[in-house]
Amino acid sequence: MLLFENGVLIDADRDATALLGTQELKDVTWAHVRGVVANRIATIPVSLGNNNDPIRTYPINARPGELRATLEQWNKYAKLSLHNWPTQNKRKAGVRVPVSEFESLTNASMDSPFPIWRMSDQNKVIWANPAFFKECGNRFRLGEHADKMKIRIPDDLKSGESFRVSYESEHHGSTRHFDITMIANGGSRTFFAVNADKAVQADDARRNFVQTLAKTFAQLSTGLAIFDRDRRLVLFNPALLDQFGLPAGFLSGEPTLNAFFDKLRQDRMIPEPRNYGSWRERIMHMVLDATDDRYREIWPLPSGETFRVTGRPHPNGAVAFLFEDISAELSLERRFRAQLDITKAVINNLPSAIAVVSPGGSFSMTNAAFQKMWHVDPDSSIANFTWVDFEKIWQDKVKETLIIGSLSNYLRLYHDRHGWVRELNQESGKILRIQADPIMGGYTILTFHEGTVPVPIDAKKLTTN
């Protein structure tokens, strides 16, 4: 392929320069080239002139399918394509080339769905494939300056470098995005464009998704810190700032994971390690556990606050840490446990034997007097102590069936329950008073009082079951 401007050769491929026997294109004219090929192409014009015909094809008197030439002229430019033409070096070796390398490469570039074009050192487009014209519009012509293109090429672009452009396409009626790579070749430059619409759409979708996550996480009271595969902070929420008092500028600077935890350690917002070496090792294990979804730890801080820290793996090697302030929760739990301990102590101090039975028949709680009276300690047993177990103990010790049967029927009631009381004269002469009172949730409090003097019984309770 040979390209001319005003009859002067401005570009040629390897086969053409081999045919001419020179690598220097300067001062090579149409007349010089015609003198080289005229013996094979009798109809080649003497001069180019100003032919505005889109394409002129000149046949060769040779066997069909071997040699042919095509001359294309537009404005002041002309392109001479020599198809299946043996080069000078190949002719010397006696090699006949049925299909030239140039023709194969030309067909590949012309059929490529990706825009490809070449520019001269004057920034003029001297060759382009159909995909280029499809994107730029048919009004663009070869030989025009690059300023008329819809894209801007960076001035400092080096060979092999890429850049991304966006423009409004008249053909597609939408914004188009392309990644363009430039390869320099002597005084000309070749550009290869790959459509990047889907890549841009994916970036936009990812950005919108991150913004949506950020808005969602902004409402959470749990602190969130997400580190990418390079272990840099890429997302955090306001709760993280409030919990640890970290500067917003520090977090916005995308610190590394080690720098983040070092800052927490410096501000005494993390359990203090015994030494710095073990601290680094601990951070490494923490990240490994988080990537396996195994990191869960309680952090008691010197300030008295307590955090539940959880590490979770994320796609593409990222890892997230959740920081939940459970100080109030633990304080409430401690108060609740203290109240339970006080209640347990009060019940254990009562002289009467007391037990709490669930709707399912399990003993939820007993006091010391109950355990002493019936020689059983449900709290020390792994298995649940149930009403069936108590009935067996009753039969062994009391050997009475009417009262225990009536009490069993009472415990099976779920609605309209009132107090239940019975008395039993024992062989020892003592009177055993059994009382059942319903409480919330379907539970029942059983009270066993043993004495020598009958205890007054509510007449209403005697009428039950």
C-alpha positions as a Markdown table, in Angstrom:
| # | Residue | x | y | z |
|---|---|---|---|---|
| 1 | Met | 0.0 | 0.0 | 0.0 |
| 2 | Leu | 1.3 | 3.5 | -1.0 |
| 3 | Leu | -0.4 | 6.7 | 0.1 |
| 4 | Phe | 0.2 | 10.0 | -1.8 |
| 5 | Glu | -0.6 | 13.6 | -1.1 |
| 6 | Asn | -0.4 | 16.0 | -4.0 |
| 7 | Gly | 1.5 | 13.3 | -5.9 |
| 8 | Val | 4.2 | 12.9 | -3.2 |
| 9 | Leu | 4.5 | 9.6 | -1.3 |
| 10 | Ile | 3.7 | 10.2 | 2.4 |
| 11 | Asp | 3.3 | 6.6 | 3.7 |
| 12 | Ala | 3.9 | 3.0 | 2.6 |
| 13 | Asp | 3.9 | -0.5 | 4.2 |
| 14 | Arg | 6.8 | -2.9 | 4.3 |
| 15 | Asp | 6.0 | -4.7 | 1.1 |
| 16 | Ala | 5.8 | -1.3 | -0.8 |
| 17 | Thr | 9.1 | 0.0 | 0.6 |
| 18 | Ala | 10.7 | -3.4 | -0.3 |
| 19 | Leu | 9.3 | -3.0 | -3.8 |
| 20 | Leu | 10.8 | 0.5 | -4.1 |
| 21 | Gly | 14.1 | -0.7 | -2.7 |
| 22 | Thr | 14.2 | 2.1 | -0.1 |
| 23 | Gln | 13.0 | 2.9 | 3.5 |
| 24 | Glu | 13.2 | 6.7 | 2.8 |
| 25 | Leu | 9.9 | 8.1 | 1.6 |
| 26 | Lys | 11.1 | 11.6 | 1.3 |
| 27 | Asp | 10.9 | 13.0 | -2.2 |
| 28 | Val | 9.4 | 9.8 | -3.6 |
| 29 | Thr | 6.8 | 10.9 | -6.2 |
| 30 | Trp | 4.1 | 9.3 | -8.2 |
| 31 | Ala | 6.3 | 9.3 | -11.3 |
| 32 | His | 9.0 | 7.3 | -9.4 |
| 33 | Val | 6.5 | 4.7 | -8.3 |
| 34 | Arg | 4.9 | 4.5 | -11.7 |
| 35 | Gly | 8.3 | 3.8 | -13.2 |
| 36 | Val | 8.7 | 0.8 | -10.9 |
| 37 | Val | 5.3 | -0.8 | -11.6 |
| 38 | Ala | 4.4 | 0.4 | -15.1 |
| 39 | Asn | 6.0 | -2.7 | -16.7 |
| 40 | Arg | 3.3 | -4.8 | -14.9 |
| 41 | Ile | 0.4 | -2.3 | -15.1 |
| 42 | Ala | 0.0 | -0.9 | -18.6 |
| 43 | Thr | -3.0 | 1.2 | -17.7 |
| 44 | Ile | -1.6 | 3.0 | -14.7 |
| 45 | Pro | -2.1 | 6.8 | -15.2 |
| 46 | Val | 0.9 | 9.0 | -15.9 |
| 47 | Ser | -0.3 | 11.6 | -13.3 |
| 48 | Leu | -2.8 | 11.6 | -10.6 |
| 49 | Gly | -4.5 | 15.0 | -11.3 |
| 50 | Asn | -7.6 | 16.0 | -9.2 |
| 51 | Asn | -9.8 | 13.0 | -9.6 |
| 52 | Asn | -12.9 | 13.1 | -7.5 |
| 53 | Asp | -14.1 | 9.6 | -8.4 |
| 54 | Pro | -14.5 | 7.5 | -5.2 |
| 55 | Ile | -12.6 | 4.4 | -6.6 |
| 56 | Arg | -10.8 | 3.6 | -9.8 |
| 57 | Thr | -9.6 | 0.0 | -10.3 |
| 58 | Tyr | -6.8 | -0.9 | -12.8 |
| 59 | Pro | -6.6 | -4.5 | -14.0 |
| 60 | Ile | -3.4 | -6.3 | -14.8 |
| 61 | Asn | -2.7 | -8.5 | -17.8 |
| 62 | Ala | -1.8 | -11.7 | -15.8 |
| 63 | Arg | -3.3 | -15.0 | -14.9 |
| 64 | Pro | -6.6 | -14.5 | -13.0 |
| 65 | Gly | -6.3 | -14.4 | -9.2 |
| 66 | Glu | -2.7 | -13.5 | -9.2 |
| 67 | Leu | -1.8 | -9.8 | -9.5 |
| 68 | Arg | -4.1 | -6.8 | -9.3 |
| 69 | Ala | -3.9 | -3.2 | -8.4 |
| 70 | Thr | -6.4 | -0.7 | -7.0 |
| 71 | Leu | -6.1 | 3.0 | -7.2 |
| 72 | Glu | -8.3 | 5.2 | -4.9 |
| 73 | Gln | -8.4 | 8.9 | -5.3 |
| 74 | Trp | -10.1 | 11.6 | -3.3 |
| 75 | Asn | -9.3 | 15.3 | -3.2 |
| 76 | Lys | -5.5 | 15.7 | -3.1 |
| 77 | Tyr | -4.9 | 12.1 | -1.8 |
| 78 | Ala | -4.4 | 8.8 | -3.6 |
| 79 | Lys | -3.9 | 5.3 | -2.4 |
| 80 | Leu | -2.3 | 2.6 | -4.6 |
| 81 | Ser | -2.9 | -1.0 | -3.3 |
| 82 | Leu | -0.9 | -3.8 | -4.9 |
| 83 | His | -2.5 | -7.1 | -4.2 |
| 84 | Asn | -0.6 | -10.4 | -4.5 |
| 85 | Trp | 2.4 | -8.4 | -5.6 |
| 86 | Pro | 5.8 | -10.1 | -4.9 |
| 87 | Thr | 8.2 | -7.9 | -3.1 |
| 88 | Gln | 11.8 | -7.2 | -4.3 |
| 89 | Asn | 13.4 | -9.5 | -1.8 |
| 90 | Lys | 10.9 | -12.3 | -2.5 |
| 91 | Arg | 11.5 | -12.0 | -6.2 |
| 92 | Lys | 15.2 | -12.3 | -5.7 |
| 93 | Ala | 14.7 | -15.6 | -3.8 |
| 94 | Gly | 12.4 | -16.9 | -6.6 |
| 95 | Val | 9.4 | -17.1 | -4.3 |
| 96 | Arg | 5.9 | -16.5 | -5.7 |
| 97 | Val | 3.5 | -15.2 | -3.1 |
| 98 | Pro | -0.1 | -16.2 | -3.9 |
| 99 | Val | -1.6 | -13.9 | -1.3 |
| 100 | Ser | 0.5 | -11.1 | 0.2 |
| 101 | Glu | 0.8 | -10.4 | 3.8 |
| 102 | Phe | -0.4 | -6.9 | 3.2 |
| 103 | Glu | -3.7 | -8.1 | 1.7 |
| 104 | Ser | -4.4 | -10.4 | 4.7 |
| 105 | Leu | -3.7 | -7.6 | 7.2 |
| 106 | Thr | -5.7 | -5.1 | 5.2 |
| 107 | Asn | -8.7 | -7.4 | 5.1 |
| 108 | Ala | -8.4 | -8.0 | 8.8 |
| 109 | Ser | -8.2 | -4.3 | 9.6 |
| 110 | Met | -11.0 | -3.4 | 7.2 |
| 111 | Asp | -13.3 | -6.1 | 8.6 |
| 112 | Ser | -12.5 | -5.2 | 12.2 |
| 113 | Pro | -15.6 | -4.1 | 14.2 |
| 114 | Phe | -13.2 | -1.8 | 16.2 |
| 115 | Pro | -12.3 | 1.6 | 14.8 |
| 116 | Ile | -8.7 | 1.8 | 13.5 |
| 117 | Trp | -7.0 | 4.8 | 11.9 |
| 118 | Arg | -3.6 | 6.2 | 11.1 |
| 119 | Met | -2.5 | 9.8 | 11.4 |
| 120 | Ser | 0.5 | 11.6 | 9.8 |
| 121 | Asp | 3.0 | 13.7 | 11.7 |
| 122 | Gln | 0.8 | 16.7 | 10.7 |
| 123 | Asn | -2.1 | 15.1 | 12.7 |
| 124 | Lys | -4.1 | 14.3 | 9.5 |
| 125 | Val | -6.0 | 11.1 | 9.2 |
| 126 | Ile | -4.4 | 9.2 | 6.3 |
| 127 | Trp | -6.1 | 5.9 | 6.6 |
| 128 | Ala | -9.1 | 4.5 | 8.5 |
| 129 | Asn | -11.3 | 1.4 | 8.4 |
| 130 | Pro | -15.1 | 1.4 | 7.9 |
| 131 | Ala | -15.7 | 1.1 | 11.7 |
| 132 | Phe | -13.9 | 4.4 | 12.1 |
| 133 | Phe | -16.2 | 6.2 | 9.7 |
| 134 | Lys | -19.2 | 4.6 | 11.2 |
| 135 | Glu | -18.4 | 6.2 | 14.6 |
| 136 | Cys | -17.1 | 9.5 | 13.3 |
| 137 | Gly | -19.8 | 10.0 | 10.7 |
| 138 | Asn | -19.7 | 9.8 | 7.0 |
| 139 | Arg | -19.0 | 13.6 | 6.7 |
| 140 | Phe | -15.4 | 13.0 | 7.9 |
| 141 | Arg | -13.0 | 12.5 | 5.1 |
| 142 | Leu | -9.5 | 11.1 | 4.9 |
| 143 | Gly | -6.8 | 13.8 | 4.9 |
| 144 | Glu | -8.8 | 16.0 | 7.3 |
| 145 | His | -7.1 | 17.3 | 10.5 |
| 146 | Ala | -7.7 | 15.4 | 13.8 |
| 147 | Asp | -9.3 | 18.6 | 15.2 |
| 148 | Lys | -12.4 | 17.8 | 13.2 |
| 149 | Met | -12.8 | 14.5 | 15.0 |
| 150 | Lys | -15.2 | 14.2 | 18.0 |
| 151 | Ile | -12.4 | 13.2 | 20.3 |
| 152 | Arg | -9.4 | 14.9 | 21.7 |
| 153 | Ile | -6.0 | 13.1 | 21.7 |
| 154 | Pro | -3.7 | 13.9 | 24.5 |
| 155 | Asp | -0.6 | 15.9 | 23.4 |
| 156 | Asp | 1.8 | 13.9 | 25.6 |
| 157 | Leu | 0.5 | 10.5 | 24.6 |
| 158 | Lys | 3.3 | 7.9 | 24.2 |
| 159 | Ser | 3.4 | 4.8 | 22.1 |
| 160 | Gly | 1.6 | 1.9 | 23.7 |
| 161 | Glu | -0.4 | 4.2 | 26.1 |
| 162 | Ser | -4.2 | 4.2 | 26.3 |
| 163 | Phe | -6.8 | 6.8 | 27.1 |
| 164 | Arg | -10.6 | 6.9 | 27.4 |
| 165 | Val | -12.8 | 9.2 | 25.5 |
| 166 | Ser | -16.6 | 9.9 | 25.6 |
| 167 | Tyr | -18.7 | 11.7 | 23.0 |
| 168 | Glu | -22.2 | 12.1 | 21.7 |
| 169 | Ser | -22.7 | 9.7 | 18.8 |
| 170 | Glu | -25.1 | 10.9 | 16.0 |
| 171 | His | -25.3 | 7.4 | 14.6 |
| 172 | His | -26.2 | 5.7 | 17.9 |
| 173 | Gly | -28.1 | 8.6 | 19.5 |
| 174 | Ser | -26.3 | 8.1 | 22.8 |
| 175 | Thr | -23.0 | 8.8 | 24.6 |
| 176 | Arg | -20.3 | 6.4 | 23.4 |
| 177 | His | -17.1 | 5.5 | 25.4 |
| 178 | Phe | -13.9 | 4.1 | 23.9 |
| 179 | Asp | -10.5 | 3.0 | 25.2 |
| 180 | Ile | -8.0 | 4.1 | 22.6 |
| 181 | Thr | -4.4 | 2.8 | 22.3 |
| 182 | Met | -1.8 | 4.5 | 20.2 |
| 183 | Ile | 1.2 | 2.8 | 18.5 |
| 184 | Ala | 3.8 | 5.0 | 16.9 |
| 185 | Asn | 5.4 | 3.8 | 13.6 |
| 186 | Gly | 8.0 | 6.2 | 12.2 |
| 187 | Gly | 6.4 | 9.5 | 11.4 |
| 188 | Ser | 2.8 | 8.1 | 11.6 |
| 189 | Arg | 0.7 | 6.9 | 14.5 |
| 190 | Thr | -1.9 | 4.1 | 14.5 |
| 191 | Phe | -4.9 | 4.2 | 16.8 |
| 192 | Phe | -7.0 | 1.2 | 18.0 |
| 193 | Ala | -10.3 | 1.9 | 19.7 |
| 194 | Val | -12.2 | -0.6 | 21.8 |
| 195 | Asn | -15.8 | 0.1 | 22.9 |
| 196 | Ala | -15.9 | 0.8 | 26.7 |
| 197 | Asp | -19.7 | 1.4 | 27.1 |
| 198 | Lys | -20.2 | -1.7 | 29.2 |
| 199 | Ala | -17.2 | -1.0 | 31.3 |
| 200 | Val | -18.4 | 2.6 | 32.0 |
| 201 | Gln | -21.9 | 1.3 | 32.7 |
| 202 | Ala | -20.4 | -1.2 | 35.2 |
| 203 | Asp | -18.4 | 1.6 | 36.8 |
| 204 | Asp | -21.5 | 3.7 | 37.1 |
| 205 | Ala | -23.5 | 0.8 | 38.5 |
| 206 | Arg | -20.8 | 0.1 | 41.1 |
| 207 | Arg | -20.5 | 3.8 | 42.0 |
| 208 | Asn | -24.3 | 4.0 | 42.4 |
| 209 | Phe | -24.3 | 0.8 | 44.4 |
| 210 | Val | -21.6 | 2.1 | 46.7 |
| 211 | Gln | -23.5 | 5.4 | 47.1 |
| 212 | Thr | -26.7 | 3.5 | 48.0 |
| 213 | Leu | -24.8 | 1.4 | 50.5 |
| 214 | Ala | -23.2 | 4.5 | 52.0 |
| 215 | Lys | -26.7 | 6.1 | 52.4 |
| 216 | Thr | -28.0 | 2.9 | 54.0 |
| 217 | Phe | -25.0 | 2.5 | 56.3 |
| 218 | Ala | -25.2 | 6.1 | 57.3 |
| 219 | Gln | -28.4 | 5.2 | 59.2 |
| 220 | Leu | -26.8 | 2.4 | 61.1 |
| 221 | Ser | -25.6 | 2.8 | 64.7 |
| 222 | Thr | -23.0 | 0.0 | 64.1 |
| 223 | Gly | -19.6 | 1.3 | 62.9 |
| 224 | Leu | -18.6 | -0.1 | 59.5 |
| 225 | Ala | -15.1 | -0.2 | 57.8 |
| 226 | Ile | -14.6 | -2.0 | 54.5 |
| 227 | Phe | -11.1 | -2.6 | 53.2 |
| 228 | Asp | -10.4 | -3.7 | 49.6 |
| 229 | Arg | -8.1 | -6.5 | 48.5 |
| 230 | Asp | -5.2 | -4.2 | 48.8 |
| 231 | Arg | -6.2 | -3.6 | 52.5 |
| 232 | Arg | -7.1 | 0.1 | 52.0 |
| 233 | Leu | -10.2 | 1.6 | 53.6 |
| 234 | Val | -12.7 | 2.2 | 50.8 |
| 235 | Leu | -16.0 | 2.6 | 52.7 |
| 236 | Phe | -17.0 | 3.7 | 56.2 |
| 237 | Asn | -20.1 | 5.2 | 57.8 |
| 238 | Pro | -20.6 | 8.1 | 60.2 |
| 239 | Ala | -21.1 | 5.7 | 63.2 |
| 240 | Leu | -17.4 | 4.8 | 62.9 |
| 241 | Leu | -16.5 | 8.5 | 63.4 |
| 242 | Asp | -18.8 | 8.8 | 66.4 |
| 243 | Gln | -17.7 | 5.6 | 68.1 |
| 244 | Phe | -13.9 | 6.2 | 67.9 |
| 245 | Gly | -13.6 | 9.9 | 67.4 |
| 246 | Leu | -11.4 | 9.4 | 64.3 |
| 247 | Pro | -10.8 | 12.4 | 62.1 |
| 248 | Ala | -12.8 | 12.4 | 58.9 |
| 249 | Gly | -9.8 | 13.4 | 56.9 |
| 250 | Phe | -7.9 | 10.4 | 58.2 |
| 251 | Leu | -10.6 | 8.0 | 57.1 |
| 252 | Ser | -11.2 | 9.8 | 53.7 |
| 253 | Gly | -7.5 | 9.4 | 53.0 |
| 254 | Glu | -8.0 | 5.6 | 52.5 |
| 255 | Pro | -5.6 | 4.5 | 55.2 |
| 256 | Thr | -4.3 | 0.9 | 55.1 |
| 257 | Leu | -5.7 | -1.6 | 57.5 |
| 258 | Asn | -2.6 | -1.6 | 59.7 |
| 259 | Ala | -2.6 | 2.2 | 59.8 |
| 260 | Phe | -6.3 | 2.2 | 60.8 |
| 261 | Phe | -5.8 | -0.2 | 63.7 |
| 262 | Asp | -2.6 | 1.6 | 64.7 |
| 263 | Lys | -4.6 | 4.8 | 65.0 |
| 264 | Leu | -7.2 | 3.0 | 67.2 |
| 265 | Arg | -4.4 | 1.7 | 69.3 |
| 266 | Gln | -2.8 | 5.1 | 69.6 |
| 267 | Asp | -6.1 | 6.6 | 70.7 |
| 268 | Arg | -6.6 | 3.7 | 73.2 |
| 269 | Met | -9.7 | 2.6 | 71.4 |
| 270 | Ile | -8.6 | -1.0 | 71.3 |
| 271 | Pro | -7.6 | -3.5 | 73.9 |
| 272 | Glu | -3.9 | -2.8 | 74.8 |
| 273 | Pro | -1.6 | -5.6 | 73.7 |
| 274 | Arg | 1.3 | -6.7 | 75.9 |
| 275 | Asn | 3.9 | -5.7 | 73.2 |
| 276 | Tyr | 3.9 | -4.2 | 69.7 |
| 277 | Gly | 5.2 | -7.4 | 68.1 |
| 278 | Ser | 2.3 | -9.5 | 69.4 |
| 279 | Trp | 0.0 | -6.7 | 68.3 |
| 280 | Arg | 1.1 | -6.9 | 64.7 |
| 281 | Glu | 0.7 | -10.7 | 64.8 |
| 282 | Arg | -2.8 | -10.3 | 66.2 |
| 283 | Ile | -3.8 | -8.0 | 63.4 |
| 284 | Met | -2.6 | -10.5 | 60.9 |
| 285 | His | -4.6 | -13.3 | 62.5 |
| 286 | Met | -7.6 | -11.0 | 62.8 |
| 287 | Val | -7.6 | -10.4 | 59.0 |
| 288 | Leu | -7.2 | -14.1 | 58.2 |
| 289 | Asp | -10.1 | -15.0 | 60.5 |
| 290 | Ala | -12.2 | -12.2 | 59.0 |
| 291 | Thr | -11.7 | -13.5 | 55.5 |
| 292 | Asp | -12.9 | -16.9 | 56.7 |
| 293 | Asp | -15.9 | -15.3 | 58.5 |
| 294 | Arg | -14.5 | -16.5 | 61.9 |
| 295 | Tyr | -13.6 | -13.3 | 63.6 |
| 296 | Arg | -15.9 | -12.3 | 66.5 |
| 297 | Glu | -14.5 | -10.7 | 69.6 |
| 298 | Ile | -15.5 | -8.5 | 72.5 |
| 299 | Trp | -13.3 | -5.5 | 73.1 |
| 300 | Pro | -13.4 | -4.0 | 76.6 |
| 301 | Leu | -11.8 | -0.6 | 76.4 |
| 302 | Pro | -9.9 | 1.3 | 79.1 |
| 303 | Ser | -12.6 | 4.0 | 78.9 |
| 304 | Gly | -15.2 | 1.5 | 80.2 |
| 305 | Glu | -16.9 | 1.1 | 76.8 |
| 306 | Thr | -17.3 | -2.4 | 75.3 |
| 307 | Phe | -17.5 | -3.2 | 71.6 |
| 308 | Arg | -18.5 | -6.3 | 69.7 |
| 309 | Val | -16.2 | -6.6 | 66.7 |
| 310 | Thr | -17.1 | -8.9 | 63.8 |
| 311 | Gly | -15.0 | -9.5 | 60.6 |
| 312 | Arg | -16.8 | -10.5 | 57.4 |
| 313 | Pro | -15.4 | -11.5 | 54.0 |
| 314 | His | -16.5 | -9.6 | 50.9 |
| 315 | Pro | -16.2 | -10.3 | 47.2 |
| 316 | Asn | -12.9 | -9.9 | 45.4 |
| 317 | Gly | -10.8 | -10.3 | 48.5 |
| 318 | Ala | -12.3 | -7.4 | 50.4 |
| 319 | Val | -13.0 | -7.6 | 54.2 |
| 320 | Ala | -15.4 | -5.7 | 56.4 |
| 321 | Phe | -15.3 | -5.0 | 60.1 |
| 322 | Leu | -18.4 | -4.2 | 62.1 |
| 323 | Phe | -18.0 | -2.3 | 65.4 |
| 324 | Glu | -21.1 | -2.5 | 67.7 |
| 325 | Asp | -21.1 | -0.6 | 70.9 |
| 326 | Ile | -22.6 | -3.0 | 73.5 |
| 327 | Ser | -21.8 | -1.0 | 76.6 |
| 328 | Ala | -25.5 | -0.2 | 77.3 |
| 329 | Glu | -26.5 | -3.8 | 76.5 |
| 330 | Leu | -23.9 | -5.2 | 78.9 |
| 331 | Ser | -24.8 | -2.7 | 81.6 |
| 332 | Leu | -28.5 | -3.7 | 81.3 |
| 333 | Glu | -27.5 | -7.4 | 81.3 |
| 334 | Arg | -25.4 | -6.9 | 84.5 |
| 335 | Arg | -28.3 | -5.1 | 86.2 |
| 336 | Phe | -30.7 | -7.8 | 85.1 |
| 337 | Arg | -28.4 | -10.5 | 86.4 |
| 338 | Ala | -27.9 | -8.6 | 89.7 |
| 339 | Gln | -31.7 | -8.4 | 90.1 |
| 340 | Leu | -32.0 | -12.2 | 89.3 |
| 341 | Asp | -29.4 | -12.9 | 92.0 |
| 342 | Ile | -31.2 | -10.8 | 94.5 |
| 343 | Thr | -34.5 | -12.4 | 93.7 |
| 344 | Lys | -32.9 | -15.8 | 94.0 |
| 345 | Ala | -31.4 | -14.9 | 97.3 |
| 346 | Val | -34.8 | -13.7 | 98.7 |
| 347 | Ile | -36.6 | -16.8 | 97.5 |
| 348 | Asn | -33.9 | -19.1 | 99.0 |
| 349 | Asn | -34.3 | -17.2 | 102.3 |
| 350 | Leu | -38.1 | -18.0 | 102.5 |
| 351 | Pro | -39.0 | -20.9 | 104.9 |
| 352 | Ser | -41.6 | -22.3 | 102.6 |
| 353 | Ala | -40.6 | -24.7 | 99.7 |
| 354 | Ile | -41.2 | -22.8 | 96.4 |
| 355 | Ala | -41.0 | -24.0 | 92.8 |
| 356 | Val | -42.0 | -22.4 | 89.5 |
| 357 | Val | -43.5 | -24.7 | 86.9 |
| 358 | Ser | -43.6 | -23.8 | 83.2 |
| 359 | Pro | -46.7 | -24.4 | 81.0 |
| 360 | Gly | -44.9 | -27.4 | 79.5 |
| 361 | Gly | -44.4 | -29.0 | 83.0 |
| 362 | Ser | -40.7 | -28.2 | 83.5 |
| 363 | Phe | -39.4 | -26.8 | 86.8 |
| 364 | Ser | -37.9 | -23.3 | 85.9 |
| 365 | Met | -36.8 | -22.5 | 89.4 |
| 366 | Thr | -36.7 | -23.9 | 93.0 |
| 367 | Asn | -35.5 | -22.5 | 96.3 |
| 368 | Ala | -33.3 | -24.1 | 98.9 |
| 369 | Ala | -36.3 | -25.1 | 101.1 |
| 370 | Phe | -37.9 | -27.1 | 98.2 |
| 371 | Gln | -34.6 | -28.9 | 97.5 |
| 372 | Lys | -34.3 | -29.8 | 101.1 |
| 373 | Met | -37.9 | -30.9 | 101.5 |
| 374 | Trp | -37.9 | -33.2 | 98.5 |
| 375 | His | -34.2 | -34.1 | 98.4 |
| 376 | Val | -33.8 | -32.9 | 94.8 |
| 377 | Asp | -31.7 | -30.2 | 93.1 |
| 378 | Pro | -33.1 | -29.5 | 89.6 |
| 379 | Asp | -30.4 | -26.8 | 89.0 |
| 380 | Ser | -27.6 | -29.4 | 89.3 |
| 381 | Ser | -29.2 | -31.8 | 86.7 |
| 382 | Ile | -28.3 | -31.6 | 83.0 |
| 383 | Ala | -31.8 | -32.9 | 82.0 |
| 384 | Asn | -34.9 | -30.9 | 82.7 |
| 385 | Phe | -36.6 | -31.7 | 86.0 |
| 386 | Thr | -40.3 | -32.1 | 85.0 |
| 387 | Trp | -43.6 | -32.6 | 86.7 |
| 388 | Val | -43.5 | -36.3 | 85.9 |
| 389 | Asp | -40.2 | -36.6 | 87.9 |
| 390 | Phe | -41.8 | -34.7 | 90.8 |
| 391 | Glu | -44.9 | -37.1 | 90.8 |
| 392 | Lys | -42.5 | -40.1 | 91.2 |
| 393 | Ile | -40.9 | -38.4 | 94.2 |
| 394 | Trp | -44.3 | -37.5 | 95.7 |
| 395 | Gln | -45.5 | -41.1 | 95.4 |
| 396 | Asp | -42.3 | -42.4 | 97.0 |
| 397 | Lys | -42.5 | -40.0 | 99.9 |
| 398 | Val | -46.1 | -39.1 | 100.4 |
| 399 | Lys | -47.9 | -42.1 | 98.9 |
| 400 | Glu | -51.0 | -40.1 | 98.1 |
| 401 | Thr | -52.8 | -39.9 | 94.8 |
| 402 | Leu | -55.9 | -37.7 | 95.1 |
| 403 | Ile | -54.2 | -34.4 | 95.9 |
| 404 | Ile | -51.3 | -34.9 | 93.4 |
| 405 | Gly | -53.9 | -35.9 | 90.7 |
| 406 | Ser | -55.9 | -32.8 | 91.4 |
| 407 | Leu | -52.8 | -30.7 | 91.2 |
| 408 | Ser | -51.8 | -32.3 | 87.9 |
| 409 | Asn | -55.2 | -31.5 | 86.4 |
| 410 | Tyr | -54.8 | -27.9 | 87.6 |
| 411 | Leu | -51.4 | -27.5 | 85.9 |
| 412 | Arg | -52.9 | -28.6 | 82.6 |
| 413 | Leu | -55.3 | -25.7 | 82.6 |
| 414 | Tyr | -54.4 | -22.7 | 80.4 |
| 415 | His | -57.4 | -20.4 | 80.9 |
| 416 | Asp | -59.5 | -19.1 | 83.8 |
| 417 | Arg | -57.1 | -20.4 | 86.4 |
| 418 | His | -57.5 | -19.3 | 90.0 |
| 419 | Gly | -55.6 | -20.2 | 93.1 |
| 420 | Trp | -55.5 | -23.8 | 94.2 |
| 421 | Val | -54.9 | -25.0 | 97.9 |
| 422 | Arg | -54.9 | -28.4 | 99.5 |
| 423 | Glu | -53.9 | -29.8 | 102.9 |
| 424 | Leu | -52.5 | -33.2 | 103.7 |
| 425 | Asn | -52.2 | -34.8 | 107.2 |
| 426 | Gln | -49.0 | -36.7 | 107.3 |
| 427 | Glu | -48.1 | -39.7 | 109.4 |
| 428 | Ser | -45.7 | -37.6 | 111.3 |
| 429 | Gly | -48.6 | -35.5 | 112.6 |
| 430 | Lys | -47.5 | -32.5 | 110.5 |
| 431 | Ile | -49.8 | -30.8 | 108.1 |
| 432 | Leu | -48.5 | -30.3 | 104.5 |
| 433 | Arg | -50.2 | -27.3 | 102.9 |
| 434 | Ile | -49.9 | -27.2 | 99.1 |
| 435 | Gln | -50.8 | -24.0 | 97.2 |
| 436 | Ala | -50.7 | -23.2 | 93.5 |
| 437 | Asp | -51.0 | -19.7 | 92.1 |
| 438 | Pro | -51.0 | -18.8 | 88.4 |
| 439 | Ile | -48.6 | -16.1 | 87.2 |
| 440 | Met | -47.9 | -14.5 | 83.8 |
| 441 | Gly | -47.0 | -16.6 | 80.7 |
| 442 | Gly | -48.9 | -19.6 | 81.9 |
| 443 | Tyr | -46.4 | -20.3 | 84.7 |
| 444 | Thr | -47.4 | -21.6 | 88.1 |
| 445 | Ile | -45.9 | -21.0 | 91.6 |
| 446 | Leu | -46.1 | -24.0 | 93.9 |
| 447 | Thr | -45.7 | -23.4 | 97.6 |
| 448 | Phe | -45.3 | -26.3 | 100.1 |
| 449 | His | -45.6 | -25.3 | 103.8 |
| 450 | Glu | -45.2 | -27.9 | 106.5 |
| 451 | Gly | -46.4 | -27.2 | 110.1 |
| 452 | Thr | -48.4 | -28.6 | 113.1 |
| 453 | Val | -51.1 | -25.9 | 113.2 |
| 454 | Pro | -53.6 | -25.8 | 110.3 |
| 455 | Val | -53.3 | -22.7 | 108.2 |
| 456 | Pro | -56.5 | -20.9 | 107.3 |
| 457 | Ile | -57.6 | -21.7 | 103.8 |
| 458 | Asp | -59.5 | -19.3 | 101.5 |
| 459 | Ala | -62.9 | -20.8 | 100.9 |
| 460 | Lys | -62.8 | -19.9 | 97.2 |
| 461 | Lys | -59.6 | -21.8 | 96.7 |
| 462 | Leu | -61.1 | -25.0 | 98.3 |
| 463 | Thr | -63.8 | -25.0 | 95.6 |
| 464 | Thr | -61.3 | -25.4 | 92.7 |
| 465 | Asn | -60.8 | -28.8 | 91.0 |
